[in-house]
Every structure is written in structure tokens, then in C-alpha cells.
């Protein structure tokens, strides 16, 4: 009799809680049917309780010895199914170790439901193929994969499911949001380019040659011959020019600033070093200029796409929340 009274009280409390919950939106027919099935199940449990023997004795415990192990925080009546979010699932980090809020989990569950709606859930073969790729890329054994999931607080099967949900979320977001945010009108690209110019620094393409001092002639005579190179390029036959290289104007040392005044084809005056003379030949000269649009196109598209993507993602999240009935406890 005492057991019946206890169970009856529990059922009464459950009914009272169920009756005082407030949803964000009126339940759909499918959700009302689900609620009716729950009520029928409670009635069935009452009948089973009434059939219990009357002489069962149930030990009683002081309230201070009772501890709540877990509790329901949210019930999502989504378009595809009903999801329950418990306190333990909120406390549990994601498989990637990230801390997730209750809202994060609600949105994830709604996105998974949306993926189911559009038949985007990966099957077991796809999940296994993905996990094997992860193993291969990171040189992991299956045992190590199990250990990684366990360290994250998941069994291997729970990890597989979480992997599948993450893949489904990525696919449905790509379908509903990213594909629409990819296109940036040419008019917007040109406008951004005109309003945010990027300047390229002046730069020079040079060749360098080193002419060692000769035992056959003194330094001054060698210098005089080198000074004639602009007028007589073959004044010194033994010159070997190195590979061409580019250098920005701002990167030139103080002693090299004379290059600013040179024109393509010019050879610099010889610069005395410990063992010989340095020479520089100017091949090309590019003044400070605006970077061409084609060189910036991808950067501009990505810059303009980001706010478009975030705006569409926010709208998608609002749409999911509005289309579901969510009950908070």
C-alpha cells in the first residue's frame, strides 16, 4: 500500500509539472499526438501500479540522504522528432573538448533534425570512412582512437554518433547558409576595391656582381675601368652577374639609396669591399602603385562574404528556433 501511495505521488507530481510547462509555440498535430501517447503511457503505468500487491514494504530514507543524479533541462518538440536535453549533457564537453551552452546544444539538435529532413545524415559506412581517414592522417591505431574518445568522455560508439552529428551539421549549414553566402556581386567587389585601396611599395629587380681585386692591376685602375661600364659594357670582361632578385624600396640600406635614381639597364658605381668591388645592375623598376583588382579579388570576396555568412547563419538559427516548440524546466 505504501509503494502504491509513493508511486501515485510521483505520477501526480509528474502530471503537475507537465501541466505547468510553457512552450514557446503552440504544439503541432504531430506533437499533440506525442503528448497524448505520453498520457496514455502514464495511465497504463497507473493500472499496473493498481495491480501490485498491497503488502509490499518500501524502505524510507531521510531527505538529506537523497541526491539528484541528473535532471531534464529542455525538451525540444522539433519537426522531425522530440529531443531531451539533460543537465549531464550540458555539463559534458563536446567531442572536441569544447564547452557548450544549453543554447548551443539546442541549435545542434535542431540542425541535426534539419539534416534528417533533407536526408543529409551520414550512414555508418560514411562515418567509418571518415574515422579511418582521421586514423590514416594522424597515424593512429584503432586502440588509440578508442583511447582518444574515452579521454574526451565518450565511448567509441558515442564518439561515432557525435562524429556523425558534426558531419550532418556541417553539411546542412553548407547547404542552407554557405552556398547562398558564396555569391558576392561584382558591383560590391568593385566598390570595396575603390574604397579600400592597397598600395604596393616601390621595388627594384637587380643583379649583383662581385669583382675581386686583381694582382695584375691596382684598385684605382680597376675602379676606373668599372666606372666605364655604363658607357662600355665590355670594359671588364670577367664580370659574372648573379641571379636576379627583387627588393623593396624601404628595405634598401642607406648606402644603397642611389638605386632610387637608377634607370633600367644602369650599372651602379663600384662599392669597395675588403676583397673587391660590388656592382649592381638595375633590370626593372616598379614605382609605388595600387594593387590590381585581380590580385585582391579573393581577399575582397572573403572579406565581404564573412558578414553575409554570419547574417545568414543567424537567420537560419532563428528559423530553426521559431519552427520548434521548446520547453524549458
C-alpha positions in Angstrom: 0.0 0.0 0.0 2.8 2.3 0.9 4.5 1.7 -2.5 1.3 2.5 -4.3 1.0 5.7 -2.4 4.6 6.7 -3.2 4.3 5.9 -6.9 0.9 7.6 -7.1 2.5 10.7 -5.6 5.4 10.6 -8.1 2.9 10.3 -11.0 0.8 13.2 -9.7 3.9 15.4 -9.4 4.9 14.5 -13.0 1.4 15.3 -14.2 1.5 18.6 -12.3 4.9 19.6 -13.8 3.8 18.6 -17.3 0.7 20.8 -16.8 2.7 23.9 -15.8 5.3 23.8 -18.6 5.2 26.7 -21.0 6.2 26.2 -24.6 7.4 28.9 -26.9 4.9 28.0 -29.6 1.6 26.1 -29.9 2.2 22.4 -30.4 1.7 20.9 -33.9 -0.7 18.0 -34.5 2.3 15.6 -34.5 3.4 17.0 -31.1 -0.1 16.8 -29.7 -0.2 13.1 -30.7 3.1 12.5 -29.0 1.7 14.2 -25.8 -1.4 12.0 -26.0 0.7 8.9 -26.2 2.7 10.0 -23.1 -0.6 10.5 -21.2 -1.7 7.0 -22.3 1.5 5.6 -21.1 1.0 7.2 -17.7 -2.5 5.8 -17.5 -1.1 2.3 -18.3 1.5 2.7 -15.5 -1.3 3.6 -13.0 -3.1 0.5 -14.0 0.0 -1.6 -13.5 0.5 0.1 -10.1 -3.0 -0.7 -9.0 -2.3 -4.4 -9.7 0.6 -4.5 -7.3 0.3 -6.5 -4.1 -0.9 -4.4 -1.1 1.6 -5.7 1.4 4.9 -4.6 -0.2 7.0 -2.7 2.3 9.2 0.1 0.9 12.1 1.3 3.0 12.1 5.1 3.6 15.2 7.3 3.6 15.7 10.7 5.1 15.6 13.5 2.5 19.2 14.6 3.4 20.4 11.2 2.1 18.8 11.7 -1.4 20.9 13.1 -4.3 19.8 14.3 -7.7 21.8 12.3 -10.2 20.5 14.1 -13.3 17.5 16.1 -14.5 15.8 17.2 -17.7 16.6 20.8 -18.6 14.9 21.1 -22.0 12.5 19.2 -24.3 12.6 20.1 -28.0 9.5 19.2 -30.0 11.1 19.5 -33.4 9.7 19.0 -36.9 11.3 15.5 -37.1 11.4 14.2 -33.5 11.4 15.1 -29.8 14.8 15.6 -28.2 15.5 15.7 -24.5 18.5 17.7 -23.1 19.6 16.8 -19.6 21.9 18.6 -17.2 24.6 15.9 -17.7 24.6 16.5 -21.5 25.2 20.3 -20.8 28.0 19.6 -18.4 29.6 17.2 -20.8 32.2 18.7 -23.1 31.9 18.2 -26.9 34.0 15.5 -28.5 36.5 18.2 -29.5 36.8 19.3 -25.8 34.7 22.5 -26.3 32.4 23.7 -23.6 28.8 24.0 -24.9 26.0 26.1 -23.5 22.4 24.8 -23.4 21.6 27.0 -26.4 24.5 25.5 -28.4 23.1 22.0 -27.8 19.6 23.1 -28.7 20.8 24.5 -32.0 22.9 21.5 -32.7 20.0 19.1 -32.1 17.7 21.3 -34.3 20.4 21.3 -37.1 20.7 17.5 -36.9 16.9 17.3 -37.2 17.1 19.6 -40.3 19.8 17.3 -41.8 17.5 14.4 -41.3 14.7 16.3 -43.0 16.9 16.8 -46.1 18.4 13.3 -46.0 21.9 14.6 -45.2 22.7 12.3 -42.3 25.9 10.3 -43.0 25.4 6.5 -42.9 27.6 4.1 -40.9 29.9 3.5 -43.9 30.4 7.2 -44.4 31.2 7.7 -40.6 33.6 4.7 -40.7 35.3 6.1 -43.8 35.8 9.5 -42.2 37.2 7.9 -39.0 39.6 5.8 -41.0 40.8 8.9 -42.8 41.4 10.5 -39.4 43.4 7.4 -38.3 45.4 7.4 -41.5 46.2 11.2 -41.4 47.3 11.0 -37.8 48.9 7.5 -37.9 46.6 6.2 -35.2 45.6 2.6 -34.4 42.0 1.7 -33.6 43.0 1.2 -30.0 44.4 4.8 -29.9 41.1 6.0 -31.5 39.2 4.4 -28.6 41.5 6.0 -26.1 41.0 9.4 -27.6 37.2 9.1 -27.4 37.5 7.8 -23.8 39.7 10.8 -22.8 37.0 13.1 -24.2 34.4 11.3 -22.0 32.8 9.2 -24.8 32.6 5.5 -25.6 33.6 4.7 -29.1 30.0 4.3 -30.2 29.1 7.6 -28.6 32.1 9.2 -30.4 31.0 7.7 -33.7 27.5 9.2 -33.2 28.9 12.6 -32.3 31.1 12.5 -35.4 28.1 11.7 -37.5 26.1 14.6 -36.0 29.0 17.0 -36.5 29.2 15.9 -40.2 25.5 16.4 -40.6 25.6 19.9 -39.1 28.4 20.9 -41.4 26.5 19.6 -44.5 23.2 21.2 -43.7 24.8 24.5 -42.8 26.8 24.4 -46.1 23.5 23.7 -47.9 21.3 26.2 -46.2 23.8 29.0 -45.5 27.2 28.8 -47.1 26.0 28.0 -50.6 23.9 31.2 -50.5 26.6 33.4 -49.0 29.2 32.4 -51.6 28.0 34.7 -54.3 29.2 38.3 -53.9 28.0 40.6 -56.6 30.8 42.1 -58.9 29.4 45.6 -58.1 30.1 45.1 -54.4 33.6 43.8 -55.1 34.5 46.8 -57.3 33.0 49.3 -54.7 35.1 47.7 -51.9 38.2 47.8 -54.1 37.8 51.5 -54.9 37.0 52.5 -51.2 39.9 50.4 -49.7 42.9 50.7 -51.9 46.1 48.7 -51.1 49.3 50.2 -52.2 52.3 48.2 -53.4 55.7 49.6 -52.4 58.2 50.7 -55.0 60.6 47.8 -55.7 63.6 47.0 -57.9 64.8 44.0 -59.7 68.6 43.8 -59.5 71.6 41.7 -60.4 74.8 41.7 -58.3 78.3 41.1 -59.4 81.5 40.9 -57.3 84.8 41.8 -58.9 87.8 40.8 -56.8 90.9 42.9 -56.7 93.5 41.8 -59.3 97.2 41.2 -58.6 97.9 42.4 -62.2 96.3 45.9 -61.6 95.8 48.2 -58.6 92.5 49.1 -57.1 92.2 52.5 -58.6 92.8 51.4 -62.1 90.2 48.6 -61.6 87.7 51.2 -60.3 88.3 53.4 -63.3 87.5 50.5 -65.6 84.4 49.6 -63.7 83.2 53.2 -63.9 83.1 52.9 -67.7 80.7 50.0 -67.7 77.6 52.2 -68.4 79.3 53.5 -71.5 81.3 50.4 -72.4 79.6 47.3 -71.0 82.6 45.1 -72.0 85.2 47.3 -70.3 85.6 44.5 -67.8 85.1 41.0 -69.4 85.5 38.9 -66.3 82.3 40.1 -64.6 79.8 37.4 -63.7 76.3 38.6 -62.8 74.3 36.6 -60.2 70.7 35.6 -60.2 68.1 38.4 -60.5 66.3 39.3 -57.2 63.6 41.8 -56.1 64.0 44.3 -53.2 61.5 46.8 -51.9 62.5 50.5 -51.8 62.0 50.6 -48.0 64.3 47.6 -47.5 67.4 49.3 -49.1 70.3 50.1 -46.8 71.3 53.7 -46.5 74.4 53.1 -48.7 72.2 51.6 -51.4 69.7 54.5 -51.8 71.4 55.6 -55.0 69.4 52.8 -56.7 66.3 55.1 -56.5 67.9 57.3 -59.1 69.0 54.5 -61.5 67.1 53.5 -64.6 66.6 50.0 -66.0 69.9 48.9 -67.7 72.1 51.2 -65.5 75.1 49.7 -63.6 76.0 51.2 -60.3 79.2 52.8 -59.3 81.6 50.2 -57.7 81.3 49.8 -54.0 84.6 49.0 -52.3 84.7 45.9 -50.1 87.5 44.1 -48.3 88.4 41.8 -51.2 86.9 43.6 -54.2 84.1 45.8 -55.6 80.3 45.2 -55.6 78.3 46.2 -58.6 74.5 46.3 -59.1 72.6 46.3 -62.4 69.0 47.5 -62.4 66.8 45.3 -64.5 63.3 46.5 -63.7 61.8 49.4 -61.7 58.3 49.5 -60.3 57.1 52.7 -58.6 54.5 52.8 -55.7 51.2 51.7 -57.1 47.7 50.4 -56.3 47.5 46.6 -56.2 45.5 45.4 -59.2 41.9 44.2 -58.5 42.6 40.7 -59.8 45.4 40.3 -57.2 42.9 41.2 -54.5 39.7 39.6 -55.7 39.8 36.5 -53.4 40.7 38.6 -50.4 37.9 41.0 -51.1 35.3 38.2 -51.7 36.3 36.6 -48.4 36.1 39.9 -46.5 32.6 40.6 -47.9 31.4 37.1 -47.5 32.1 36.9 -43.8 29.3 39.3 -42.6 26.9 37.9 -45.3 27.6 34.4 -43.9 27.2 35.4 -40.3 23.9 37.2 -41.1 22.5 34.2 -43.0 23.6 31.8 -40.2 21.8 34.0 -37.6 18.7 33.9 -39.7 18.9 30.2 -40.1 19.2 29.7 -36.4 16.2 31.9 -35.7 14.2 30.0 -38.3 15.1 26.7 -36.6 14.1 28.1 -33.1 10.8 29.5 -34.4 9.8 26.3 -36.1 10.3 24.2 -33.0 8.4 24.1 -29.7 11.0 24.2 -26.9 10.1 23.6 -23.2 12.5 24.7 -20.5 12.3 23.2 -17.0 
